[in-house]
Amino acid sequence: QVLLVESGGGLAQPGGSLRLSCTASRMAFSIYTVAWYRQTPDDKRELVARITNNGTTDYADSVRGRFTISRDDARNSLYLQMNSLKPEDTAVYYCNAKYTPISHDFWGQGTQVTVAS
């Protein structure tokens, strides 16, 4: 059974930084497109950032220039460096791994990020 485990969430002040990690197991991580999504307090789930298996990235407009997504296939890991955090970044952040040719779509359990002074 595929497992995605997020870590690194917590409380940060506005303007601060956090780094999220997601470690995958029991999957060929390197072939997947992996992404971070977030679910806001008003229950909207939105794409934050995505990185393909060849390293192409894209970001939500709301985080571009502040967040950086990266992956380390040797460690089966995905990261999200979050800088210049804002209160509106408060959400549960989820790791997602997708491989469309075989309809694989896996989710982690989520990690809470709270930005408040």
C-alpha positions in Angstrom: 0.0 0.0 0.0 1.3 3.4 -1.0 2.1 5.8 1.8 2.6 9.5 1.7 3.6 11.2 5.0 3.8 14.9 5.4 5.7 16.8 8.1 6.9 20.3 8.9 3.7 22.1 9.5 3.1 24.2 12.5 2.6 27.8 13.6 4.5 30.6 11.9 4.3 34.4 12.2 3.3 36.5 9.2 6.5 37.0 7.2 8.0 33.8 8.5 9.0 30.6 6.9 8.2 26.9 7.1 9.4 23.9 5.1 7.1 21.0 4.4 8.3 17.6 3.6 6.5 14.6 2.1 8.1 11.2 2.1 6.7 8.4 -0.1 7.0 4.7 0.3 5.9 1.6 -1.7 5.8 3.4 -5.0 8.1 4.3 -7.9 8.2 7.9 -6.8 10.3 9.2 -9.6 7.7 8.6 -12.3 5.0 10.5 -10.5 3.9 14.1 -10.9 3.8 15.3 -7.3 2.1 18.3 -5.8 1.0 20.2 -2.7 -2.6 21.1 -2.2 -4.2 23.0 0.6 -7.6 23.0 2.2 -8.5 26.3 3.7 -10.7 26.9 6.7 -13.7 27.6 4.4 -13.2 24.0 3.0 -11.8 24.9 -0.4 -9.0 22.6 -1.7 -6.7 24.3 -4.1 -3.5 23.4 -5.9 -0.5 25.2 -4.3 2.4 23.9 -6.5 3.2 21.0 -8.7 6.4 19.4 -10.1 6.4 16.8 -12.9 8.8 13.9 -13.1 11.1 15.9 -15.4 11.2 18.8 -12.9 8.7 21.2 -14.5 7.0 23.3 -11.9 3.9 25.5 -11.7 2.4 27.5 -8.9 -0.8 29.1 -7.8 -0.7 32.8 -8.4 -1.2 33.4 -4.7 2.1 31.7 -3.8 4.3 32.3 -6.8 7.5 34.0 -5.8 7.1 33.1 -2.1 6.9 29.3 -2.2 9.3 26.8 -3.9 8.5 23.2 -4.6 11.3 20.7 -5.1 11.8 16.9 -5.1 14.5 14.5 -4.3 13.8 11.2 -6.1 16.7 9.4 -4.4 15.0 10.1 -1.1 11.4 9.6 -2.4 10.7 13.0 -1.0 8.8 16.2 -2.0 9.4 19.6 -0.3 7.7 22.9 -0.1 9.7 25.9 1.1 7.3 28.6 2.2 8.6 32.1 2.7 6.9 35.4 3.5 4.0 33.6 4.9 0.6 35.3 5.2 -2.4 34.6 7.4 -4.3 33.5 4.3 -1.8 30.7 3.8 -3.4 29.0 6.9 -4.6 25.6 5.8 -4.1 21.9 5.9 -1.5 21.1 3.3 -1.7 17.8 1.5 0.9 15.9 -0.6 -0.4 14.4 -3.8 1.2 11.9 -6.2 -0.3 11.2 -9.6 0.5 8.9 -12.4 -2.2 9.2 -15.0 -1.4 6.3 -17.3 -2.5 3.8 -14.6 -4.9 6.2 -12.9 -2.9 6.4 -9.7 -3.8 9.3 -7.5 -2.5 9.2 -3.9 -2.9 11.6 -1.0 -1.1 12.1 2.3 -3.0 12.7 5.6 -2.2 16.4 5.7 -0.3 18.8 7.9 -1.7 21.9 9.5 0.0 25.3 8.7 -1.2 28.2 10.8 0.1 31.7 10.2 -0.8 34.1 13.0 0.9 36.7 15.1 
